[in-house]
Every structure is written in C-alpha cells, then in structure tokens.
Amino acid sequence: MPMYPYITLADDTLITHSHLIENKDSGEISVEIHFERPSKMNFLDSARCSLPSYEWILRDGYSDDEIANFEQMLHHAAHIFFKFAGQGGAQVAKVI
C-alpha cells in the first residue's frame, strides 16, 4: 500500500498516511497512519493506527506514553488525514 509523507518529528519519527481505504463488506472508509523512526534496539520503531476506529494495528518500540501522545494528535488531526488521503497526499512545495 502506498504511504504518503505527512511530517517528520524532532526524534526522527516519520509520520505517513495511506490513501482512503474502503471496506468492501461495510462500505466504511478508513485511513491508516504509520509512525516510524530509526532505533538501535529494533532497527526501526513502528506503530500504525487505523482511523476512524483508532485501532492500533502495529506497536513495536514506542512506549505507552508515546502511543498516547500519537493518539491525542490523531484525535486533533483526523480530519486532515482524511482530506490528504482523499487528495493522494499533501501537495508540499519544495524550496530549492
């Protein structure tokens, strides 16, 4: 599944999101948000959350406090992820 970049945090966590995903059975639309950063212990710390259910599909290397912070951010920005997912990612201009 292609993932679109959203932002990189100060600790090098890269946040990406999927396109809009339609559940063929229920017709529900969802977006998956992926968090990933370099790690000495695990090679990569990874976490993935499905919106709008806020179900954590993957949690590897991030602490409970970090996951709680991500979830709080997701509650504030869910509408942005759905908007960008529907547009095929954010259109970000590069400064050269």
Phi, psi and omega per residue, in radians:
M1 nan 2.248 3.109
P2 -1.199 2.467 3.095
M3 -2.086 2.448 -3.101
Y4 -1.858 2.368 -3.130
P5 -1.174 2.508 3.078
Y6 -2.044 -1.055 -3.112
I7 -2.818 2.712 2.990
T8 -1.976 2.218 -3.115
L9 -1.480 2.968 -3.094
A10 -1.033 -0.515 3.131
D11 -1.540 0.264 -3.130
D12 1.277 0.249 3.014
T13 -1.232 2.117 3.070
L14 -1.641 2.204 3.097
I15 -1.863 2.178 3.113
T16 -2.233 2.902 3.119
H17 -2.452 2.741 3.125
S18 -1.487 3.126 2.931
H19 -1.369 3.115 3.060
L20 -1.202 2.314 -3.114
I21 -2.001 2.147 3.120
E22 -1.764 2.213 3.039
N23 -1.334 2.028 -3.065
K24 -1.097 -0.504 -3.131
D25 -1.375 -0.833 -3.040
S26 -1.718 -0.333 -3.064
G27 1.388 -0.010 3.135
E28 -1.167 2.452 3.096
I29 -1.741 2.353 3.118
S30 -2.373 2.926 3.054
V31 -2.392 2.384 3.066
E32 -1.779 2.313 3.124
I33 -1.938 2.225 -3.060
H34 -2.018 2.363 3.105
F35 -2.055 2.342 -3.089
E36 -2.662 2.370 3.067
R37 -2.537 2.686 3.070
P38 -1.100 2.532 -3.131
S39 -2.521 2.388 3.083
K40 -1.263 -0.568 -3.078
M41 -1.392 -0.786 -2.989
N42 -1.974 0.110 -2.994
F43 1.293 -0.987 3.036
L44 -2.427 2.363 2.923
D45 -1.523 2.363 -3.085
S46 -2.432 2.530 3.026
A47 -2.606 2.562 3.132
R48 -2.484 2.322 -3.111
C49 -2.192 2.435 3.096
S50 -1.763 2.221 3.068
L51 -1.827 2.491 0.261
P52 -1.643 0.089 -3.079
S53 -1.365 -0.329 -3.062
Y54 1.030 0.568 3.075
E55 -1.491 2.224 3.105
W56 -1.467 1.975 -3.102
I57 -1.446 -0.550 -3.068
L58 -2.522 2.383 3.051
R59 -2.559 1.868 -3.120
D60 -2.493 1.873 3.033
G61 1.744 -0.355 3.106
Y62 -1.556 2.472 3.129
S63 -1.295 2.898 3.081
D64 -1.053 -0.679 3.107
D65 -1.125 -0.712 3.107
E66 -1.125 -0.746 3.106
I67 -1.084 -0.723 3.111
A68 -1.084 -0.703 3.090
N69 -1.142 -0.731 3.095
F70 -1.065 -0.761 -3.107
E71 -1.123 -0.688 3.084
Q72 -1.076 -0.779 3.101
M73 -1.067 -0.720 -3.132
L74 -1.109 -0.667 3.115
H75 -1.102 -0.598 3.134
H76 -1.408 -0.461 -2.994
A77 -2.037 0.152 -3.088
A78 -0.953 -0.740 -3.124
H79 -1.078 -0.573 3.119
I80 -1.211 -0.751 3.127
F81 -1.096 -0.712 3.099
F82 -1.132 -0.691 3.121
K83 -1.100 -0.898 -3.123
F84 -1.127 -0.667 3.132
A85 -1.090 -0.650 3.114
G86 -1.242 -0.357 -3.135
Q87 -1.730 0.038 -3.087
G88 1.333 0.586 3.113
G89 1.768 2.847 3.123
A90 -1.298 2.448 3.063
Q91 -1.596 1.739 -3.066
V92 -1.869 2.279 3.112
A93 -1.446 2.465 3.085
K94 -1.736 2.369 3.073
V95 -1.720 2.223 -3.104
I96 -1.891 nan nan
